[in-house]
């Protein structure tokens, strides 16, 4: 196996203690393919989930026993709802968000925020729309944002990465050198944000001319059936956004970014403009 550790970012897991080491839930995650990377847990979360589920089952059994077995038939639906709720809580406890930590804490903060918005009232809510295209930019490639009375300028790209199971070591070294040069030149006044979306690949039949022969049609159908029946048919869509506090800095840093692209940091790239930018920002920021 090729050693690519020198090209990787984090060589060791920052979660040093054994009970905080992240593990995949193999029975579920491997079935879902790339999405299974998000189905991870830790030993401490798994132990807590088992304890919470056991306590919940004991509590339900204790309540049913004290109320009498005869009352079960009259309260089947509430008991089922209690079991479903217990399962949902257990799932939240056992899951670990790869970015934000324990899923139960993430869910609690989410619900707290939702209840706060409901209590705050719809009349006092502020619509969060900080993004707009820069005035005077005919290509609509530069996005201006105003957040907390601070202005930022952004440009977005969709890129294809170079790292794959068939990448040569020389290509990895070229990409790593380009990436290192970019990080050195980008300085601390700008920021590069990378988002990765796992999307389902849409397979379409290749269009053929009207005078296509039966052999051409059969080959087209064979290729379509082969690709459409692939399990875990997914693709990664990588979006790279460069952010700077001033327009002059954005253009300068963008030139450095494009130079790194051309030196081999990525296989291909495409600058997002107009409707493509709107669609991508809506998918990222909601």
Secondary structure as UniProt FT lines:
FT   HELIX           5..7
FT   HELIX           18..20
FT   STRAND          23..24
FT   HELIX           26..29
FT   TURN            30..32
FT   HELIX           33..38
FT   STRAND          40..41
FT   HELIX           43..67
FT   HELIX           69..71
FT   HELIX           73..75
FT   HELIX           76..94
FT   STRAND          96..97
FT   TURN            98..100
FT   STRAND          101..102
FT   HELIX           103..120
FT   TURN            123..124
FT   STRAND          131..133
FT   TURN            135..136
FT   TURN            138..139
FT   STRAND          143..147
FT   TURN            148..149
FT   STRAND          150..160
FT   TURN            165..166
FT   HELIX           169..186
FT   STRAND          190..200
FT   TURN            210..211
FT   HELIX           214..228
FT   TURN            231..232
FT   STRAND          234..244
FT   HELIX           247..260
FT   HELIX           261..265
FT   STRAND          268..271
FT   HELIX           274..285
//
